[in-house]
């Protein structure tokens, strides 16, 4: 399974990552920060990581699911 790490110290709670996630993996939590509410649906596309203006998200891809 892919892992989405969100660094709250860098995040400004803009919601861009949530808006760009094609699989609805991310959602805004009660504290206003994005959270991986549906982590098992993550394909590792990296859209959230690429679109984050603060570099507050890192997607760690599961090596077992990579295309050969």
C-alpha positions in Angstrom: 0.0 0.0 0.0 1.2 3.5 -0.8 1.7 5.9 2.1 0.8 9.6 2.0 2.8 11.6 4.6 1.6 15.1 5.5 4.0 17.4 7.3 1.7 19.6 9.4 4.5 22.0 10.2 4.7 23.0 6.5 1.1 22.7 5.6 -1.0 25.9 5.4 -4.3 24.1 5.0 -5.0 25.3 1.5 -6.8 22.1 0.4 -5.2 21.9 -3.0 -4.0 18.4 -2.4 -7.6 17.3 -1.5 -9.0 19.0 -4.7 -6.4 17.3 -7.0 -6.6 13.7 -5.6 -8.3 11.7 -8.3 -9.2 8.8 -5.9 -10.6 10.8 -3.0 -7.8 9.6 -0.7 -7.4 12.9 1.0 -9.9 14.8 3.1 -9.8 17.9 5.3 -9.8 16.7 8.9 -11.4 18.3 11.9 -8.2 20.2 12.6 -8.3 21.7 9.1 -5.3 19.7 7.9 -5.5 17.2 5.1 -5.6 13.5 6.1 -5.5 10.2 4.2 -9.1 9.1 5.0 -9.0 6.4 2.2 -5.4 5.4 2.1 -6.0 2.0 0.5 -7.4 3.7 -2.6 -4.1 5.6 -3.2 -2.5 4.7 -6.5 0.7 6.6 -5.9 0.0 9.0 -8.7 1.7 11.9 -6.8 -0.7 14.6 -7.8 -1.1 15.8 -4.2 2.7 15.9 -3.8 3.2 17.7 -7.1 0.5 20.3 -6.5 1.4 21.1 -2.9 2.8 24.7 -2.9 4.5 24.1 0.4 6.1 20.7 -0.3 4.2 19.4 2.8 3.2 16.1 1.2 5.3 13.0 0.3 3.9 9.9 -1.4 5.9 6.8 -0.6 5.1 4.2 -3.3 4.8 0.6 -2.4 7.5 -1.2 -4.4 5.3 -4.3 -4.7 2.7 -2.4 -6.8 5.1 -0.7 -9.2 4.8 -1.5 -12.9 7.7 -3.6 -14.3 
